[in-house]
Structures are given as C-alpha cells and as structure tokens.
Amino acid sequence: MTRYIAFLRAINVGGHIVKMDELRGIFTGLGFSHAETFIASGNVIFESSAKDSKALEKKIAAQLYKSLGFEVATFIRTDSELTRIAAYQAFPQSQIDAAAAFNIAFLSNALDDSAQKKLMSLTTDIDSFATHEREVYWLCQKKQSESKFSNAVLEKTLGVQSTLRGINTIRKMAEKVK
C-alpha cells in the first residue's frame, strides 16, 4: 500500500461547501483505506495499492464530480513527494523570513520552458516564483490581497489547473505523513 495525499481544488471555497466526513466517505467508497482529511480545505490522506497517480487523479476527480455535482481538480502526491516538496528550498531563507506569504501551487505536470517563461513574466516587486518538478513556489512580500497574483491568474496564464496551499499547511502535512 502506498500513502497518498490528494490536494483538491474548490473545496470549501466559492460556495462549494463539503463536510469532511462526506469527503472521507467518498474516498472510502472508492476503496481507499485509512482516508483522513487535513483541515477543511480539500486535503485528503489515504492509502491505495494503485501505483499510477495520474489514473488515481482521474478516478477521484470523476467520483467527486458525480458525488458533489461540480468539478474538483485533483492533484496527487505520495508521502515521500510531499516530504521533498516541504523541504525544497525554492528561495533563500532570508527572503522567506521577510515575506508575508509563501505558497505552493500543485500542478498535474511540470512546466515546460514556454510555461516557465510565462510564469516568470508575472514576477513583480511583490511576487517571486520558482518551479520544481510539478510545483510552483510563490513568495509574496506583502499581504496576498495586495498582490495581483492568484490561483486564477496562474491558471489563466499557464492554461492549466492548479491549487494553492500555504507552506505551513504543507509542512504540517509532511510532518504528519512521515
């Protein structure tokens, strides 16, 4: 069995309210074991014998649509991937310490060179970006509300779906799945 973490977009935002016991039930109904949610923002830890994370993403997204009635983009990482993501040093520590917010966007695939250039064109005095594997690291020097960047801007600029999580959430989850 492999332990996976599903990062779900559009859960408990924009009027899409989902109770965590319902979300766990959907995952259990899919045959996954040890399903548990982590904070009420669409993070589900579960175990599965499946080895193909792309197939898992599609299976989960299809069932969520069927059960909830709206599209839920799904991004799967293994526990070891999550540990590496949480530990990745995307920016110098001094910049991280000075920033108001540090978020990670989960993508289905790594960005190609063209998409990376588009992403870097969004860099401002407030916003800095780095990429590593299938993640975009976003460092915001001021309050996020003062930035013009958002998940919607990221998706529109790159033409891909994504979901954002704060670094503190990622680190806490990585600690939990160690």
C-alpha positions in Angstrom: 0.0 0.0 0.0 1.1 3.5 -0.8 0.1 6.5 1.2 -1.1 9.4 -1.0 -2.2 12.9 -0.4 -4.9 14.4 -2.6 -4.9 18.2 -2.9 -8.4 19.1 -4.1 -9.3 22.4 -5.7 -12.6 24.2 -5.0 -13.4 22.5 -1.7 -15.0 24.9 0.9 -14.4 28.0 -1.3 -16.7 29.8 -3.7 -19.8 28.3 -2.1 -18.7 24.7 -2.6 -19.2 23.5 1.0 -18.3 19.9 1.7 -18.2 18.3 5.1 -15.0 16.4 5.8 -16.9 13.2 6.8 -18.6 13.3 3.4 -15.2 13.7 1.7 -13.7 10.8 3.7 -16.8 8.7 2.8 -16.2 9.4 -0.9 -12.6 8.2 -0.6 -13.5 5.2 1.4 -16.3 4.4 -1.2 -13.6 4.4 -3.8 -11.9 1.5 -2.0 -9.1 3.6 -0.4 -8.1 2.8 3.2 -7.2 5.0 6.1 -8.8 8.1 4.5 -8.5 11.2 6.6 -8.9 14.8 5.9 -6.4 17.5 7.0 -8.0 20.9 7.7 -11.2 21.7 5.9 -9.7 22.9 2.6 -9.6 19.8 0.5 -6.6 17.8 1.7 -7.1 14.0 2.0 -4.5 11.5 3.1 -5.3 7.9 2.1 -3.8 4.6 1.2 -4.1 2.6 -2.0 -2.5 -0.3 -3.8 -2.7 1.7 -7.1 0.7 2.7 -8.5 -0.5 5.2 -11.2 -1.1 8.6 -9.6 -2.5 10.0 -12.9 -5.1 7.3 -13.0 -5.9 8.0 -9.3 -6.3 11.7 -10.0 -8.8 10.9 -12.8 -10.7 8.3 -10.8 -11.0 10.6 -7.8 -12.0 13.7 -9.8 -14.7 11.7 -11.7 -16.2 10.4 -8.4 -16.1 13.9 -6.8 -17.9 15.3 -9.7 -20.5 12.5 -9.6 -20.9 12.9 -5.8 -20.7 16.6 -5.4 -22.0 17.9 -8.7 -19.1 20.2 -9.5 -15.6 19.8 -10.9 -12.9 19.2 -8.4 -9.4 19.3 -9.9 -7.3 16.7 -8.1 -3.6 16.6 -7.6 -2.0 13.5 -6.0 1.4 13.3 -4.3 2.9 10.4 -2.4 4.0 10.9 1.2 7.7 10.9 0.1 7.0 13.5 -2.6 5.2 15.7 0.0 8.2 15.5 2.3 10.5 16.6 -0.6 8.1 19.4 -1.5 8.0 20.7 2.1 11.8 20.6 2.4 12.6 22.1 -1.0 14.5 25.5 -0.7 12.9 27.5 -3.5 14.2 30.8 -2.2 17.0 32.0 0.2 15.8 31.7 3.8 16.3 35.4 4.3 13.7 36.1 1.6 11.3 33.6 3.1 11.7 35.1 6.5 11.0 38.6 5.2 7.9 37.6 3.1 4.3 37.9 4.2 3.2 34.7 2.5 4.8 31.6 1.0 2.5 29.3 -1.1 2.9 26.2 -3.2 0.7 25.6 -6.3 0.2 21.9 -7.2 0.1 21.1 -10.9 -0.6 17.9 -12.8 2.6 18.2 -14.8 5.9 20.0 -14.7 6.0 23.2 -16.7 7.8 23.2 -20.0 10.2 26.1 -20.9 7.5 28.2 -22.5 5.2 27.9 -19.5 8.1 28.7 -17.1 8.8 31.9 -19.1 5.1 32.9 -18.9 5.2 32.3 -15.1 8.3 34.3 -14.6 6.8 37.2 -16.6 4.4 37.5 -13.6 7.3 38.4 -11.2 6.9 41.8 -9.6 8.4 43.7 -6.6 5.8 41.8 -4.5 5.8 38.4 -6.1 8.6 35.9 -6.8 8.3 32.5 -8.3 10.3 29.3 -8.6 9.4 25.9 -10.0 10.5 22.4 -9.1 9.0 19.3 -10.5 5.2 19.7 -10.6 5.1 22.6 -8.1 5.2 26.4 -8.4 6.6 28.2 -5.3 5.1 31.7 -4.8 6.7 34.1 -2.4 4.7 37.2 -1.7 6.4 40.1 0.1 3.2 41.8 1.1 -0.3 40.6 2.0 -1.7 38.4 -0.7 -4.6 40.8 -1.0 -2.1 43.4 -2.2 -0.8 41.2 -5.0 -2.3 40.9 -8.4 -1.3 37.2 -8.5 -3.8 34.4 -7.5 -4.6 30.8 -8.4 -6.9 32.2 -11.1 -4.1 34.3 -12.6 -1.8 31.3 -12.6 -4.3 29.1 -14.3 -5.2 31.7 -16.9 -1.5 32.5 -17.7 -0.4 28.9 -18.0 -3.6 27.3 -19.3 -3.5 24.6 -16.6 -5.4 23.8 -13.5 -3.8 24.2 -10.1 -4.5 24.5 -6.4 -2.6 26.6 -3.8 -1.6 25.7 -0.3 0.4 27.7 2.3 3.8 26.4 3.3 2.8 26.0 6.9 0.0 23.6 5.8 2.4 21.7 3.6 5.0 21.4 6.4 2.4 20.2 8.9 1.0 17.6 6.5 4.5 16.4 5.6 5.2 16.0 9.3 2.0 14.1 9.8 2.8 11.6 7.0 6.4 10.9 7.9 
